[in-house]
């Protein structure tokens, strides 16, 4: 979200991040922002002073508990599902002119909407006029179909209209990643040259003036996993794999459609979440996605470098709000200021 805010023209002064690996990546790419590597529950004061300019607090509280793929802790008994109250506490502490709250759309459905209603009621009680929408990242130039809920609040009582898509055609997976280098299963490489010229206007935008890009890391899959990949066509999934190769699954019929899904070149990607666990397959190569490819599908420019081991990099990319989606939300807010 911070990258989208910066791209929209917002000066991001302070960030709070509990995960040290994500914080390291953040500090690398946002050198002018003070990063507090801390649990938000321990924050009692923000290390900034008001200078008379409008301020905004934005955040994405933990969302795994609201995900439709997580039925086990998708309820009010999961303590992490209540951490959004800390976001509200920080809002009350600072009283910014604007707030942006992001989460999975499942927060509007979990416990019959109890969590979303709680958020809206508390923000309204704090003096904000709030609006909320479910936006699909593909409508804002992101090569990925990713629906997320955004709540926007104005202390001045302004009602913000839902951002409108201005994308004439959707960006496809091929347009997003086909100029990136070919890789082997288990690749662990950093800065590599591109595979020729930019393959699209989107790729050109992501590359900028770079001649090389970082984070070409791919999970090492066992031989039996690679054998499964060969049976999956573009747009196919675990159902295309012969049953004899899936015997380690107690009941493979319980796999969701995103398991062993091979991306289609001619469409936006499906959701880039825990793509390593889901065994998401490259559209033309029998391997998983690299960190850079996943970052491209999230609309991170190639100069944005992720830090930490492979698993932590994958988690950072999968958890992120697509910068181009965030940029659109912040641009909409600035049009009211």
C-alpha positions in Angstrom: 0.0 0.0 0.0 2.9 2.4 0.7 4.3 2.0 -2.8 0.8 2.9 -4.2 0.6 5.8 -1.9 4.0 7.1 -3.0 3.1 6.7 -6.6 0.0 8.7 -6.0 2.1 11.6 -4.5 1.8 10.9 -0.8 4.8 11.4 1.5 4.8 8.3 3.7 6.6 9.2 7.0 6.1 6.2 9.3 5.4 2.5 8.9 4.7 -0.1 11.5 5.6 -3.7 10.7 6.0 -6.6 13.1 7.7 -9.0 10.7 11.5 -8.3 10.5 11.9 -9.7 7.0 9.0 -7.6 5.6 10.4 -4.6 7.5 13.8 -5.1 5.9 12.3 -5.2 2.4 10.3 -2.1 3.3 13.3 -0.2 4.5 15.2 -1.1 1.4 12.6 0.3 -0.9 11.3 3.2 1.2 14.6 4.7 2.6 12.8 8.0 3.5 10.2 6.3 5.7 10.9 5.5 9.4 10.1 1.9 9.9 9.0 0.8 13.4 9.7 -2.9 13.7 7.2 -3.6 16.4 3.9 -5.1 17.4 1.3 -2.5 16.8 -0.2 -3.2 20.2 3.0 -1.7 21.7 2.7 1.6 19.9 1.6 4.4 22.1 2.9 7.4 20.2 3.8 8.0 16.5 7.2 9.6 16.1 6.1 12.4 13.9 4.7 15.9 14.3 1.9 17.7 12.5 3.0 20.3 10.0 -0.4 21.6 9.0 -0.8 19.4 6.0 -3.6 16.8 5.6 -2.7 13.4 7.0 -3.8 9.9 6.2 -3.4 6.6 8.1 -3.7 3.4 6.0 -3.3 -0.2 6.8 -4.2 -3.8 6.2 -4.8 -5.7 9.4 -4.2 -9.5 9.3 -6.7 -11.0 6.8 -5.9 -14.8 6.8 -8.7 -15.4 9.3 -11.2 -13.8 7.0 -10.1 -15.7 3.8 -12.7 -18.0 2.3 -9.9 -20.6 2.0 -9.4 -20.6 5.8 -12.6 -22.1 7.3 -10.9 -23.4 10.4 -10.3 -20.0 12.1 -12.8 -17.9 10.2 -14.7 -16.8 13.2 -14.8 -14.5 16.2 -12.8 -16.9 18.4 -9.5 -16.3 16.4 -7.7 -13.5 18.4 -5.8 -12.4 15.2 -9.2 -11.6 13.6 -9.6 -8.7 16.2 -6.3 -7.0 15.5 -8.0 -4.4 13.4 -9.0 -2.8 16.7 -5.4 -1.7 17.0 -5.7 0.0 13.7 -8.8 1.8 14.9 -6.9 2.7 18.2 -4.1 4.3 16.2 -6.6 6.3 14.1 -8.2 7.6 17.3 -4.7 8.4 18.7 -3.7 10.5 15.7 -7.0 11.7 14.2 -5.9 11.9 10.6 -7.9 13.7 7.9 -8.3 10.4 6.0 -8.2 6.7 6.7 -7.8 3.7 4.3 -8.5 0.2 5.6 -7.8 -2.8 3.3 -8.8 -6.4 3.8 -10.0 -9.5 1.9 -13.6 -9.3 0.9 -14.3 -12.2 3.3 -14.3 -9.8 6.2 -17.7 -8.6 4.8 -19.0 -12.2 5.0 -17.4 -13.7 8.1 -19.8 -14.0 11.1 -22.6 -12.5 8.9 -20.6 -9.3 8.4 -20.0 -8.7 12.2 -16.3 -7.7 11.7 -17.0 -5.2 8.9 -19.9 -3.7 10.8 -17.7 -3.3 13.9 -15.0 -1.5 11.8 -17.6 0.9 10.2 -19.4 1.6 13.5 -16.1 2.4 15.4 -14.8 4.6 12.6 -18.1 6.5 12.4 -18.1 6.9 16.2 -14.6 8.4 15.9 -16.0 11.1 13.6 -15.4 9.7 10.1 -17.8 9.4 7.2 -17.0 6.0 5.7 -17.5 4.4 2.4 -16.5 0.9 1.4 -16.1 -1.0 -1.8 -14.9 -4.3 -3.2 -12.4 -3.6 -6.0 -10.8 -6.0 -8.5 -7.2 -5.3 -9.1 -7.5 -6.3 -12.8 -9.7 -3.2 -13.4 -6.8 -0.9 -12.5 -4.1 -2.3 -14.7 -2.9 -5.2 -12.5 -2.5 -8.5 -14.4 -4.4 -10.4 -11.7 -8.0 -11.0 -10.8 -7.8 -10.1 -7.1 -10.8 -8.8 -5.2 -10.2 -6.8 -2.0 -12.3 -4.6 0.3 -11.3 -1.0 0.9 -12.8 1.3 3.5 -12.2 5.0 3.1 -13.0 7.5 5.8 -13.1 11.3 5.8 -12.9 13.4 8.9 -14.5 16.3 7.0 -17.6 14.3 6.2 -16.8 13.8 2.5 -18.5 10.9 0.7 -15.9 9.4 -1.7 -17.2 7.7 -4.9 -16.0 4.2 -5.8 -12.9 4.4 -8.1 -13.8 3.8 -11.7 -11.8 1.5 -14.0 -10.1 3.2 -16.9 -8.5 0.1 -18.3 -9.6 -0.5 -21.9 -8.2 -4.1 -22.0 -7.0 -6.4 -19.2 -3.3 -7.1 -18.8 -2.6 -10.8 -19.4 0.0 -13.1 -17.8 1.9 -13.2 -21.1 2.1 -9.4 -21.2 3.2 -9.3 -17.6 6.0 -11.9 -17.4 7.1 -13.3 -20.8 10.1 -10.9 -21.0 11.6 -12.3 -17.8 14.4 -14.9 -18.0 13.7 -18.6 -18.3 14.5 -20.4 -15.0 15.0 -24.0 -13.7 13.2 -25.7 -10.9 14.9 -24.4 -7.6 16.5 -21.4 -9.2 18.2 -19.2 -6.6 19.4 -16.2 -8.6 19.4 -12.5 -8.1 20.0 -9.8 -10.8 19.5 -11.3 -14.2 19.2 -9.8 -17.7 15.8 -9.7 -19.4 14.7 -12.1 -22.1 14.8 -9.5 -24.9 12.8 -6.3 -25.3 9.7 -5.5 -23.2 6.9 -7.7 -24.3 4.2 -5.1 -23.6 3.5 -1.6 -22.4 3.0 -3.1 -18.9 6.4 -4.8 -19.0 8.0 -1.6 -20.2 6.4 0.2 -17.3 7.6 -2.4 -14.8 11.2 -2.4 -16.2 11.7 1.3 -16.4 15.3 1.9 -17.4 16.7 -1.3 -15.8 18.8 -3.8 -17.8 18.4 -6.5 -15.1 15.9 -7.5 -12.4 16.3 -9.1 -9.0 14.5 -11.9 -7.0 14.6 -14.8 -9.6 14.0 -17.4 -6.9 11.9 -20.5 -7.4 10.9 -23.2 -4.9 12.7 -26.5 -5.3 10.0 -29.1 -6.1 10.6 -32.8 -5.8 10.7 -35.0 -8.9 7.2 -36.4 -8.3 5.8 -32.9 -8.1 7.4 -32.0 -11.5 5.9 -35.1 -13.0 2.5 -33.9 -12.0 3.1 -30.5 -13.6 3.6 -32.1 -17.1 -0.1 -33.2 -17.1 -1.6 -29.8 -16.4 -2.5 -27.6 -19.4 -2.9 -23.8 -19.2 -6.1 -23.2 -17.2 -6.0 -26.7 -15.8 -5.4 -27.8 -12.2 -5.1 -30.9 -10.0 -8.0 -32.6 -11.8 -5.8 -33.1 -14.9 -3.2 -35.1 -12.9 -3.6 -38.9 -13.0 -4.9 -40.3 -9.8 -1.8 -42.7 -9.6 0.4 -39.6 -9.2 -1.8 -38.1 -6.4 -1.8 -41.1 -4.0 -0.3 -39.2 -1.1 -3.6 -37.1 -0.9 -6.0 -38.8 1.5 -8.9 -37.3 -0.5 -7.7 -35.3 -3.5 -11.3 -34.3 -4.3 -11.1 -31.8 -1.4 -8.4 -29.8 -3.2 -9.6 -26.4 -4.2 -9.4 -25.2 -7.8 -6.3 -23.2 -7.3 -4.2 -26.3 -6.4 -1.7 -27.2 -9.2 -3.3 -24.5 -11.4 -1.3 -23.6 -14.5 -1.7 -19.9 -15.4 -3.2 -19.0 -18.7 -1.1 -16.7 -20.8 -4.1 -15.0 -22.4 -5.8 -13.9 -19.2 -4.9 -12.1 -16.0 -3.6 -14.4 -13.3 -5.8 -15.8 -10.6 -5.0 -14.6 -7.0 -1.4 -14.5 -6.1 -1.7 -15.7 -2.5 0.3 -18.5 -1.0 1.4 -19.6 -4.5 4.1 -21.9 -3.2 1.7 -24.0 -1.1 -0.8 -24.0 -3.9 1.8 -25.2 -6.4 0.9 -22.5 -8.9 2.5 -23.4 -12.2 4.3 -21.2 -14.7 2.2 -21.0 -18.0 4.9 -22.5 -20.2 7.6 -23.9 -18.0 7.2 -26.9 -15.6 8.0 -25.2 -12.4 6.6 -22.8 -9.9 6.6 -19.0 -10.2 9.7 -17.0 -9.3 9.4 -14.2 -6.7 9.9 -11.7 -9.5 7.2 -13.2 -11.7 4.8 -13.1 -8.8 5.8 -9.6 -8.0 5.1 -8.6 -11.7 1.6 -10.1 -11.4 1.1 -8.0 -8.3 2.3 -4.8 -10.2 5.5 -4.3 -8.3 8.1 -2.5 -10.5 11.3 -4.4 -11.1 13.4 -2.1 -9.0 11.5 -3.2 -5.9 13.7 -5.7 -4.3 12.5 -8.3 -1.7 14.7 -9.4 1.2 14.9 -12.5 3.3 14.9 -16.2 2.4 12.8 -17.6 -0.4 9.8 -18.4 1.9 9.7 -15.0 3.4 10.0 -13.3 0.0 7.1 -15.4 -1.3 5.0 -14.5 1.7 5.7 -10.8 1.3 4.7 -10.8 -2.3 1.6 -12.9 -1.7 0.4 -10.8 1.3 0.8 -7.4 -0.5 -1.8 -5.1 -1.8 -1.1 -4.6 -5.6 0.5 -1.1 -5.8 -1.5 -0.1 -8.8 -4.8 -0.8 -6.9 -3.6 1.2 -3.9 -2.4 4.0 -6.2 -5.9 4.3 -7.6 -7.5 4.5 -4.2 -5.1 7.2 -3.0 -5.5 9.2 -6.3 -9.2 9.1 -5.7 -8.8 10.5 -2.2 -6.4 13.2 -3.3 -9.0 14.4 -5.9 -11.2 15.4 -2.9 -8.4 17.2 -1.0 
